[in-house]
């Protein structure tokens, strides 16, 4: 069984695959103050919660955008399973030709998402990941990673707005009944959901103009499903995109 770990700024997403079947998916809050022992306890508890014995794990792979926790989490995985996880980074085979100014700067999460999107949906494709940051990755028709854009995430922007504007309340990220809000809460919901979906649509138009062709639009991330459902572009929402990408990369390097 393969253990896949996607370490983000907000959450650590853990998946377990039996062959190509995802048998569990769960999340732990990312905490830079936790020790390896603490992460080990969390991992062990999660595996047992889903009825998985640590002795079943014979492979592991980790992608991370929190470098300070790479060794901590790697040690935790080894302590629980006896397996040293493969860390996605330079030297790891992905099958993606990275055509950006400095390939070493490409975030592991963006690369993993691109691998999965090309394998599952083909190229060219535009991959949106709506997490702590909102990122877009572009893969051209030849399967080459061409670059993308990074902007504040939906939750990050909303937190900043509420913290800086005394009269604005915290809200759930969900679409209101109509675009034109008639009260403060619905106006905020409209701005967050419809405003973000319109941004995705506009960016996709500009990206396709630069590529010179239409592309498949794939959306993932915690808030991705709500936003994608209101885009005018045809989109595919895939909540397990990064876990699938990790599995594919592990298979390529096994």
Secondary structure, DSSP 8 states (H G I E B T S, - for coil): -EEEEEE-SSEEEEEEEETTEEEEEEEEE--TT--HHHHHHHHHHHHHHTT--GGG--EEEEEES-GGGHHHHHHHHHHHHS---EE-STT---S-EE-SS-GGGS-HHHHHHHHHHHHHH-SSEEEEEESSEEEEEEE-TTSEEEEEEEEE-HHHHHHHHHHH-TT-----S---SSSS-SSHHHHHHIIIIIHHHHHHHHHHHHHHHHHTS--EEEEESTTHHHHHTT-SS-EEE-TTHHHHHHHHHHHHH-
